[in-house]
Amino acid sequence: MSSRIAYVTSGMGGVGTAICQALARSGHTVVAGCAPDSPRRAAWLAAQKALGFHFIASEGDVTDWASTTRAFGAVQRELGPIDVLVHNAGRSCERHFRDMAPSDWQAVIRGNIDSLFNVTKQVVDSMMERRFGRIVLMASLTGGQGRVREVNYATAKAAAQGFTRSLAQELAPHGITVNTVSPGHIAGAGARTPPPDVLQQLAAATPVRRLGRPEEVASLCNWLASDDAAFMTGVDFPVNGGALTGR
């Protein structure tokens, strides 16, 4: 396989890093997306280089159309068209609905739905022209099952699944697959690590009695980006240890 170009949004977090590494091991040229002026960018790139990974950083605000267009445009001018998009970026804001302010709602919708549109639009035209593409979007079991204090997040992630099913039908004749991955409770997946007692409760609530690993999410994303997954499209893949709810 010739080196394909993969763009991973929010590529420098726990799950994002694992996805970048998995794609790199499969021979992809990997671009790791991060926020503008990201404080972790230089240290992350250096740490990954020390491990033998040579990633390219791309700074942009995926909730903003103009910023996203500039970020993806720069990558495509420098490296060429993007073959694989893994949209790993997202945002949550836990509130009971009665306490949820319009800003809480809008931030989560922008972080999960607007970003979905913004990043996917950057790659579709070139994928259609080349009749190849892999689009992997991060959803959540919460989108299908719901969860207390996450009406905004559940709404956004349910929308991601509808987006995927519809876009998959449009793009299938052009050799492009579109799928979602819905993680359950994954260790080190968020910006904040819950206290040990909360982690124990989450693990106990999962039928396999442990949290998922970022590498397990990454393995599935890597497979969905491969030629072996060419017949899989419009599908939501849960990574949940048997749990009925997750995030």
SEVOFI-871473 format. One record per residue (C-alpha): residue number from 1; x, y, z; residue in one letter. Coordinates in nm, 4 decimals, padded with zeros to 6 digits. Example, Ala and Ser with C-alpha at 12.3 -4.5 7.8 and 13.67 -1.06 7.14 Angstrom:
REM SEVOFI-871473
+-----+----------+----------+----------+---------+
| num |        x |        y |        z | residuo |
+-----+----------+----------+----------+---------+
|   1 |  01.2300 | -00.4500 |  00.7800 |       a |
|   2 |  01.3670 | -00.1060 |  00.7140 |       s |
+-----+----------+----------+----------+---------+
***
This chain:
REM SEVOFI-871473
+-----+----------+----------+----------+---------+
| num |        x |        y |        z | residuo |
+-----+----------+----------+----------+---------+
|   1 |  00.0000 |  00.0000 |  00.0000 |       m |
|   2 |  00.1327 |  00.3421 | -00.0919 |       s |
|   3 |  00.1366 |  00.5907 |  00.1937 |       s |
|   4 | -00.2077 |  00.7383 |  00.2396 |       r |
|   5 | -00.2667 |  01.0612 |  00.4245 |       i |
|   6 | -00.4761 |  01.0424 |  00.7409 |       a |
|   7 | -00.6040 |  01.3426 |  00.9362 |       y |
|   8 | -00.7027 |  01.2815 |  01.2996 |       v |
|   9 | -00.8817 |  01.5676 |  01.4717 |       t |
|  10 | -00.7977 |  01.6097 |  01.8400 |       s |
|  11 | -00.5061 |  01.3830 |  01.7651 |       g |
|  12 | -00.3017 |  01.4633 |  02.0730 |       m |
|  13 | -00.5269 |  01.3348 |  02.3516 |       g |
|  14 | -00.5329 |  00.9832 |  02.4931 |       g |
|  15 | -00.7521 |  00.8221 |  02.2275 |       v |
|  16 | -00.6262 |  01.0541 |  01.9546 |       g |
|  17 | -00.2651 |  00.9591 |  02.0209 |       t |
|  18 | -00.3479 |  00.5895 |  02.0052 |       a |
|  19 | -00.5319 |  00.6413 |  01.6747 |       i |
|  20 | -00.2407 |  00.8354 |  01.5265 |       c |
|  21 |  00.0035 |  00.5637 |  01.6289 |       q |
|  22 | -00.2117 |  00.2822 |  01.4918 |       a |
|  23 | -00.2513 |  00.4548 |  01.1557 |       l |
|  24 |  00.1209 |  00.5298 |  01.1390 |       a |
|  25 |  00.2052 |  00.1653 |  01.2034 |       r |
|  26 | -00.0181 |  00.0784 |  00.9069 |       s |
|  27 |  00.1882 |  00.3006 |  00.6799 |       g |
|  28 | -00.0189 |  00.6190 |  00.6778 |       h |
|  29 |  00.1244 |  00.9672 |  00.6794 |       t |
|  30 | -00.0566 |  01.1017 |  00.9853 |       v |
|  31 | -00.1644 |  01.4575 |  01.0564 |       v |
|  32 | -00.2650 |  01.5242 |  01.4168 |       a |
|  33 | -00.5128 |  01.8067 |  01.4575 |       g |
|  34 | -00.4977 |  02.0344 |  01.7591 |       c |
|  35 | -00.6405 |  02.3658 |  01.8752 |       a |
|  36 | -00.4770 |  02.6925 |  01.7660 |       p |
|  37 | -00.1741 |  02.7765 |  01.9808 |       d |
|  38 | -00.2045 |  02.4397 |  02.1531 |       s |
|  39 |  00.0175 |  02.4325 |  02.4645 |       p |
|  40 |  00.0810 |  02.0609 |  02.4244 |       r |
|  41 |  00.1789 |  02.0651 |  02.0557 |       r |
|  42 |  00.5597 |  02.0898 |  02.0787 |       a |
|  43 |  00.5962 |  01.8534 |  02.3734 |       a |
|  44 |  00.3612 |  01.5986 |  02.2164 |       w |
|  45 |  00.5451 |  01.6000 |  01.8839 |       l |
|  46 |  00.8765 |  01.5587 |  02.0632 |       a |
|  47 |  00.7470 |  01.2732 |  02.2774 |       a |
|  48 |  00.6081 |  01.0937 |  01.9739 |       q |
|  49 |  00.9315 |  01.1429 |  01.7810 |       k |
|  50 |  01.1207 |  00.9841 |  02.0693 |       a |
|  51 |  00.8936 |  00.6816 |  02.0273 |       l |
|  52 |  00.9698 |  00.6655 |  01.6561 |       g |
|  53 |  00.6589 |  00.8418 |  01.5248 |       f |
|  54 |  00.6903 |  01.1395 |  01.2927 |       h |
|  55 |  00.3567 |  01.3164 |  01.2914 |       f |
|  56 |  00.2545 |  01.6451 |  01.1354 |       i |
|  57 |  00.0606 |  01.8896 |  01.3517 |       a |
|  58 | -00.2300 |  02.0909 |  01.2127 |       s |
|  59 | -00.3728 |  02.3738 |  01.4189 |       e |
|  60 | -00.7336 |  02.4789 |  01.3743 |       g |
|  61 | -01.0630 |  02.5328 |  01.5532 |       d |
|  62 | -01.2923 |  02.2650 |  01.4135 |       v |
|  63 | -01.5990 |  02.4479 |  01.5456 |       t |
|  64 | -01.5173 |  02.7408 |  01.3160 |       d |
|  65 | -01.5621 |  02.7024 |  00.9401 |       w |
|  66 | -01.2920 |  02.9477 |  00.8336 |       a |
|  67 | -01.0345 |  02.8090 |  01.0769 |       s |
|  68 | -01.1086 |  02.4520 |  00.9691 |       t |
|  69 | -01.0802 |  02.5446 |  00.6021 |       t |
|  70 | -00.7416 |  02.7076 |  00.6599 |       r |
|  71 | -00.6095 |  02.4090 |  00.8574 |       a |
|  72 | -00.7150 |  02.1455 |  00.6058 |       f |
|  73 | -00.6188 |  02.3630 |  00.3110 |       g |
|  74 | -00.2646 |  02.4005 |  00.4409 |       a |
|  75 | -00.2299 |  02.0245 |  00.4869 |       v |
|  76 | -00.3619 |  01.9450 |  00.1411 |       q |
|  77 | -00.1337 |  02.2010 | -00.0228 |       r |
|  78 |  00.1699 |  02.0607 |  00.1575 |       e |
|  79 |  00.0984 |  01.6868 |  00.1523 |       l |
|  80 | -00.1802 |  01.6263 | -00.0970 |       g |
|  81 | -00.5430 |  01.5158 | -00.0673 |       p |
|  82 | -00.6577 |  01.3455 |  00.2503 |       i |
|  83 | -00.7474 |  00.9772 |  00.2161 |       d |
|  84 | -00.8605 |  00.9052 |  00.5726 |       v |
|  85 | -01.0449 |  01.1334 |  00.8123 |       l |
|  86 | -01.0885 |  01.0311 |  01.1747 |       v |
|  87 | -01.2956 |  01.2959 |  01.3489 |       h |
|  88 | -01.2084 |  01.2398 |  01.7121 |       n |
|  89 | -01.2747 |  01.5915 |  01.8408 |       a |
|  90 | -01.5781 |  01.6614 |  02.0556 |       g |
|  91 | -01.7019 |  01.8335 |  02.3668 |       r |
|  92 | -01.9201 |  01.7541 |  02.6656 |       s |
|  93 | -02.0678 |  01.9708 |  02.9411 |       c |
|  94 | -02.2572 |  01.7802 |  03.2089 |       e |
|  95 | -02.5606 |  01.9593 |  03.3515 |       r |
|  96 | -02.9089 |  01.8621 |  03.4539 |       h |
|  97 | -03.1362 |  01.9978 |  03.1841 |       f |
|  98 | -03.3057 |  02.2409 |  03.4223 |       r |
|  99 | -02.9629 |  02.3903 |  03.4996 |       d |
| 100 | -02.8425 |  02.3934 |  03.1393 |       m |
| 101 | -02.7803 |  02.7400 |  03.0014 |       a |
| 102 | -02.8091 |  02.8193 |  02.6308 |       p |
| 103 | -02.4299 |  02.8532 |  02.6250 |       s |
| 104 | -02.3945 |  02.4956 |  02.7601 |       d |
| 105 | -02.6184 |  02.3685 |  02.4825 |       w |
| 106 | -02.4535 |  02.5697 |  02.2080 |       q |
| 107 | -02.0969 |  02.4786 |  02.3093 |       a |
| 108 | -02.1704 |  02.1061 |  02.2876 |       v |
| 109 | -02.3635 |  02.1365 |  01.9622 |       i |
| 110 | -02.0820 |  02.3397 |  01.8072 |       r |
| 111 | -01.8157 |  02.1029 |  01.9378 |       g |
| 112 | -01.9873 |  01.7899 |  01.8097 |       n |
| 113 | -02.2249 |  01.8756 |  01.5250 |       i |
| 114 | -02.0839 |  02.1912 |  01.3655 |       d |
| 115 | -01.7361 |  02.0386 |  01.3791 |       s |
| 116 | -01.8703 |  01.7254 |  01.2119 |       l |
| 117 | -01.9913 |  01.9275 |  00.9150 |       f |
| 118 | -01.6842 |  02.1512 |  00.9036 |       n |
| 119 | -01.4213 |  01.8764 |  00.8865 |       v |
| 120 | -01.6091 |  01.6344 |  00.6625 |       t |
| 121 | -01.6750 |  01.9020 |  00.4016 |       k |
| 122 | -01.2997 |  01.9537 |  00.3668 |       q |
| 123 | -01.2327 |  01.6032 |  00.2357 |       v |
| 124 | -01.5399 |  01.4846 |  00.0454 |       v |
| 125 | -01.4771 |  01.6507 | -00.2917 |       d |
| 126 | -01.1233 |  01.5161 | -00.3335 |       s |
| 127 | -01.2286 |  01.1715 | -00.2130 |       m |
| 128 | -01.5058 |  01.1632 | -00.4726 |       m |
| 129 | -01.2670 |  01.2709 | -00.7463 |       e |
| 130 | -01.0255 |  00.9890 | -00.6568 |       r |
| 131 | -01.3027 |  00.7395 | -00.5811 |       r |
| 132 | -01.1517 |  00.6448 | -00.2491 |       f |
| 133 | -01.1991 |  00.7623 |  00.1051 |       g |
| 134 | -01.2427 |  00.6495 |  00.4631 |       r |
| 135 | -01.4383 |  00.8683 |  00.7051 |       i |
| 136 | -01.4516 |  00.7552 |  01.0675 |       v |
| 137 | -01.6560 |  00.9681 |  01.3065 |       l |
| 138 | -01.6526 |  00.9397 |  01.6840 |       m |
| 139 | -02.0005 |  00.8974 |  01.8294 |       a |
| 140 | -02.0950 |  00.7562 |  02.1698 |       s |
| 141 | -02.3225 |  00.4974 |  02.3227 |       l |
| 142 | -02.4836 |  00.7926 |  02.4975 |       t |
| 143 | -02.6269 |  00.8978 |  02.1632 |       g |
| 144 | -02.8285 |  00.5787 |  02.1389 |       g |
| 145 | -02.9098 |  00.5149 |  02.5038 |       q |
| 146 | -02.9219 |  00.8608 |  02.6619 |       g |
| 147 | -02.7732 |  00.9600 |  02.9944 |       r |
| 148 | -02.8716 |  01.1809 |  03.2852 |       v |
| 149 | -02.7031 |  01.5246 |  03.2788 |       r |
| 150 | -02.6067 |  01.4841 |  02.9130 |       e |
| 151 | -02.9100 |  01.5842 |  02.7091 |       v |
| 152 | -02.6934 |  01.8119 |  02.4961 |       n |
| 153 | -02.4197 |  01.5522 |  02.4435 |       y |
| 154 | -02.6623 |  01.2674 |  02.3745 |       a |
| 155 | -02.8458 |  01.4824 |  02.1201 |       t |
| 156 | -02.5226 |  01.5688 |  01.9420 |       a |
| 157 | -02.3967 |  01.2111 |  01.9307 |       k |
| 158 | -02.7311 |  01.0794 |  01.8077 |       a |
| 159 | -02.7041 |  01.3356 |  01.5298 |       a |
| 160 | -02.3591 |  01.1996 |  01.4427 |       a |
| 161 | -02.5097 |  00.8563 |  01.3832 |       q |
| 162 | -02.7813 |  00.9993 |  01.1593 |       g |
| 163 | -02.5223 |  01.2028 |  00.9731 |       f |
| 164 | -02.3173 |  00.8885 |  00.9176 |       t |
| 165 | -02.6022 |  00.6729 |  00.7897 |       r |
| 166 | -02.7165 |  00.9384 |  00.5438 |       s |
| 167 | -02.3737 |  01.0409 |  00.4166 |       l |
| 168 | -02.2702 |  00.6771 |  00.3778 |       a |
| 169 | -02.5537 |  00.6244 |  00.1306 |       q |
| 170 | -02.4541 |  00.9313 | -00.0694 |       e |
| 171 | -02.0873 |  00.8437 | -00.0895 |       l |
| 172 | -02.0956 |  00.4641 | -00.1248 |       a |
| 173 | -02.1118 |  00.4742 | -00.5079 |       p |
| 174 | -01.7905 |  00.6789 | -00.5045 |       h |
| 175 | -01.5771 |  00.4297 | -00.3133 |       g |
| 176 | -01.6013 |  00.6168 |  00.0168 |       i |
| 177 | -01.7056 |  00.4584 |  00.3440 |       t |
| 178 | -01.8498 |  00.6477 |  00.6414 |       v |
| 179 | -01.8790 |  00.4852 |  00.9827 |       n |
| 180 | -01.9042 |  00.5809 |  01.3459 |       t |
| 181 | -01.7240 |  00.4373 |  01.6475 |       v |
| 182 | -01.9100 |  00.4590 |  01.9798 |       s |
| 183 | -01.6804 |  00.4115 |  02.2787 |       p |
| 184 | -01.7977 |  00.3196 |  02.6248 |       g |
| 185 | -01.5905 |  00.4098 |  02.9294 |       h |
| 186 | -01.2326 |  00.4441 |  02.8089 |       i |
| 187 | -00.9400 |  00.5002 |  03.0446 |       a |
| 188 | -00.7643 |  00.8301 |  02.9840 |       g |
| 189 | -01.0088 |  00.9363 |  02.7138 |       a |
| 190 | -01.1069 |  01.2733 |  02.8567 |       g |
| 191 | -00.9295 |  01.5906 |  02.9540 |       a |
| 192 | -01.0136 |  01.5247 |  03.3197 |       r |
| 193 | -00.9399 |  01.1948 |  03.4912 |       t |
| 194 | -01.2129 |  01.1037 |  03.7434 |       p |
| 195 | -01.1113 |  01.0124 |  04.0994 |       p |
| 196 | -01.0091 |  00.6488 |  04.1577 |       p |
| 197 | -01.3390 |  00.5607 |  04.3255 |       d |
| 198 | -01.5336 |  00.6874 |  04.0240 |       v |
| 199 | -01.3103 |  00.4894 |  03.7887 |       l |
| 200 | -01.3762 |  00.1785 |  03.9985 |       q |
| 201 | -01.7514 |  00.2379 |  03.9753 |       q |
| 202 | -01.7339 |  00.2795 |  03.5983 |       l |
| 203 | -01.5314 | -00.0396 |  03.5635 |       a |
| 204 | -01.7713 | -00.2311 |  03.7896 |       a |
| 205 | -02.0659 | -00.1118 |  03.5782 |       a |
| 206 | -01.9044 | -00.2547 |  03.2638 |       t |
| 207 | -01.9768 | -00.6253 |  03.2069 |       p |
| 208 | -01.6114 | -00.7065 |  03.1335 |       v |
| 209 | -01.5276 | -00.5393 |  03.4670 |       r |
| 210 | -01.2680 | -00.2987 |  03.3377 |       r |
| 211 | -01.2370 |  00.0238 |  03.1428 |       l |
| 212 | -01.1551 |  00.0177 |  02.7766 |       g |
| 213 | -00.8102 |  00.1118 |  02.6507 |       r |
| 214 | -00.7453 |  00.3855 |  02.3947 |       p |
| 215 | -00.5608 |  00.1258 |  02.1852 |       e |
| 216 | -00.8811 | -00.0761 |  02.1545 |       e |
| 217 | -01.0648 |  00.2201 |  02.0048 |       v |
| 218 | -00.7661 |  00.2929 |  01.7827 |       a |
| 219 | -00.7519 | -00.0628 |  01.6528 |       s |
| 220 | -01.1075 | -00.0387 |  01.5255 |       l |
| 221 | -01.0472 |  00.3031 |  01.3667 |       c |
| 222 | -00.7383 |  00.1658 |  01.1953 |       n |
| 223 | -00.9327 | -00.1285 |  01.0548 |       w |
| 224 | -01.2120 |  00.0974 |  00.9300 |       l |
| 225 | -00.9458 |  00.3004 |  00.7476 |       a |
| 226 | -00.8110 | -00.0083 |  00.5713 |       s |
| 227 | -00.8915 | -00.1805 |  00.2436 |       d |
| 228 | -01.0294 | -00.4739 |  00.4428 |       d |
| 229 | -01.3222 | -00.2561 |  00.5573 |       a |
| 230 | -01.4307 | -00.1511 |  00.2080 |       a |
| 231 | -01.7710 | -00.3249 |  00.2426 |       f |
| 232 | -01.8480 | -00.1654 |  00.5803 |       m |
| 233 | -02.0321 |  00.1641 |  00.5593 |       t |
| 234 | -02.3129 |  00.3422 |  00.7402 |       g |
| 235 | -02.2480 |  00.1350 |  01.0515 |       v |
| 236 | -02.2055 |  00.2315 |  01.4171 |       d |
| 237 | -01.9412 |  00.0189 |  01.5910 |       f |
| 238 | -01.9646 |  00.0110 |  01.9733 |       p |
| 239 | -01.6493 | -00.0365 |  02.1796 |       v |
| 240 | -01.8092 | -00.0799 |  02.5171 |       n |
| 241 | -01.7136 | -00.3971 |  02.7024 |       g |
| 242 | -02.0785 | -00.5027 |  02.6908 |       g |
| 243 | -02.2087 | -00.1851 |  02.8562 |       a |
| 244 | -02.5432 | -00.0373 |  02.7573 |       l |
| 245 | -02.4377 |  00.3215 |  02.8186 |       t |
| 246 | -02.1085 |  00.5034 |  02.7871 |       g |
| 247 | -01.9384 |  00.8172 |  02.6713 |       r |
+-----+----------+----------+----------+---------+
***
